[in-house]
Amino acid sequence: MNQSQTKICQNCKTDFTIESEDFAFYDKINVPPPTFCPECRLQRRLAVLNERILYKRKCDLCENEIFALYYPDVSFPVYCQKCWYSDNWNPMDYGKDYDFNKLFFEQYKELMNVVPRFAFVNLNSVNCDYCAKVWNSKNCYLTIGFETEDCLYGNYTRWAKNCVDYFMLVNGIAVIVSVALI
């Protein structure tokens, strides 16, 4: 079994340690040890998580102008909220048998490129057209949360009113969050 090793991150150039148990896991799944530190690996995993940037595009079903979390040239279809919940398409049409002669991720990518995606979640909200993840909200702009009113530039909100430029509010009170990077 390999012993612990200290490596230099290929991205940020800081030292990080790979433990002997990690080497056993990498051997088990037949992958090489990482060249990026845990923090840089986390950043890469989260890089696909878009909550802020909205793109003007057409719904791929009704062809109306919409805002979406996906730019217009993506390889998969994007449906507006009305089309997504309509009976104008059948999600069961996208089911496929697994082919054991092809790689899993190859098949997964093929599936992800044909299955429609939801433009963004904006449910039961009024005057919140530029909010990508809101519900039961009113008069908000670039806000993520629910049951929020007259707020802008906010993340992860619950029951907030008349707030600007904040992160994590519940009942208008800031929530202190401790995040540990693995």
N, C-alpha and C positions, 0 to 999 in steps of 0.2 A: 504494500500500500504506500502511496506517495505521502511525503511529509508536507506540512504547511509550507507555502511559498509566498514570498512578498513580491509583487509585480508592480510595474509602473503603468498607470492607465494610459492607454493609447490616445485618449481624448483630452483629459484635463491634466495629465502628467503627474498626478498624485500617486502615492504608494497605497496599495491595498493588499490584503492577505487572502489567500485561498487556503482554506483548511483542508486537512487530509480527508475528512468526511465528504467535502465537496468534490474532491478528485474521484472518490469512489462513486459518487452519483454521476459525474460526467462520464466515467468509464461504463457505468451501467446503461446509460442512454446513448452511448457512443458519440459523444460530442467533445470537441476540444475545450480546454479551460478558457474562461473569458479573458479578453484583453482590455475590457472596460471595467472601471470600478463599479461597485453597486449603485452609487448615485447617478453615474452617467448611463448605466443600463436602465435605471428607473426613468430617467428623462427620455430615453429612446422609446420605452414602452408607452409612456404617456404622450408622446409626440403626436399620436393619431387621435387623441382626445380633443376634439374641437368643441368648445362651448361658447366662444365669443365671436368668431368671424362668420358673418352671414354673406351668402352670395346670392345675387339676383340671377334667376334662371327660370326655365320653364318646367312645369310638371311634366313628366314623361308620359302621363296617361291623358290628362285633359288639355295639356299644352298651355295652360294659363300661366301668367307671370307669378312667380312665388319667390320667397326668400328661403334659403336652405343652408344647412351646415356643409353642403357639398358643392364644389365649384361646378360649372356647367359641363366640363369635359370629362367627368368621371366615367368609368367603364360600366357602371351599373345604373339601373333606372332609379329615379328619385320621385316619389309621389307626394303631392300636397296632402294636407290633413283630410280634406274632403274625399279625395280619391282613395287614400289609404284605408279609410273606414267604410268605403262604398262596396257594393257588390259587383263592381265593374271589373274586378280581377279576382282570381282564385289562387290563394297561396298554395293550395295543394298541387297546382300545376308545376311547381318547382321541385317537387320531391324527386330524388334520384336514388337508384340502387348503388350501393358501395361497390366499387371495383377493386378487388384485392390485388390486381395486377398493376395498379397505378398507385403512385405515392398519395398519402392522405392529404398533404397540404396542396398538392396539385389539384386534387378533386375539390378541396375546400375553396380554393381560389376560383375555380370554375363556377362553383355554386354561388359564391359571394358576388360574382360579376353578372349574374343574371337575376338574382332575387332583388325585388324593389326594396328601397329603403325609405323610411319616413323622413320627410324634409327636416322637421324638428318638432319637439313636443311643445305645444302651446295650447292648452286645453282650458275651456271655459273662462277665457281671459278677454278683457275688453281694452282696446287701445294699447296693446302690447305687441305690435307687429314686429318689433326688432328685438324680441326676447326669444331665445332658443329653448329654454327649459323652464317654462312657467305654467302654472295652472291656478285657476280661481284668483287671478290677479287683475288689477285695474290701473291704467295709466302708468305703465312702467316702460323703461328704455334700457336695453342691455343689462337686464337683470335675470338672475337664475334663482328660482324659489317658488313658493306658493303662498297663496292668500296674502299677497303683498300689494300695497296701494301707493301710488304717487312716489315711486322710487326709481333711481337710476344708478347705473354703474355698480351693481351689487352682485355678490356671489352668495349662494346658499342661504336663502332667506326664508323665514317662516313668520308670518303675522307681523310684518314690519310696515310702517307707514311713514311717509315723508322723510325718507333717508337717501343720502347720496354718498357714493364712493365708500363702500364698506365690504367687509368679508365676514360672513357668518353671523347673522343676526337672528335672534328668536325673541319675539315680542319687543323688538326694538332694542334689545340688550345684546351687546357683543358677547360672543361665546369664545372662550379661550381654548385653543386647540393645540395639542402637542402632537407632532408628527415625527415618527421615527422612521428613518430610511433604512431599509433592509439591504 
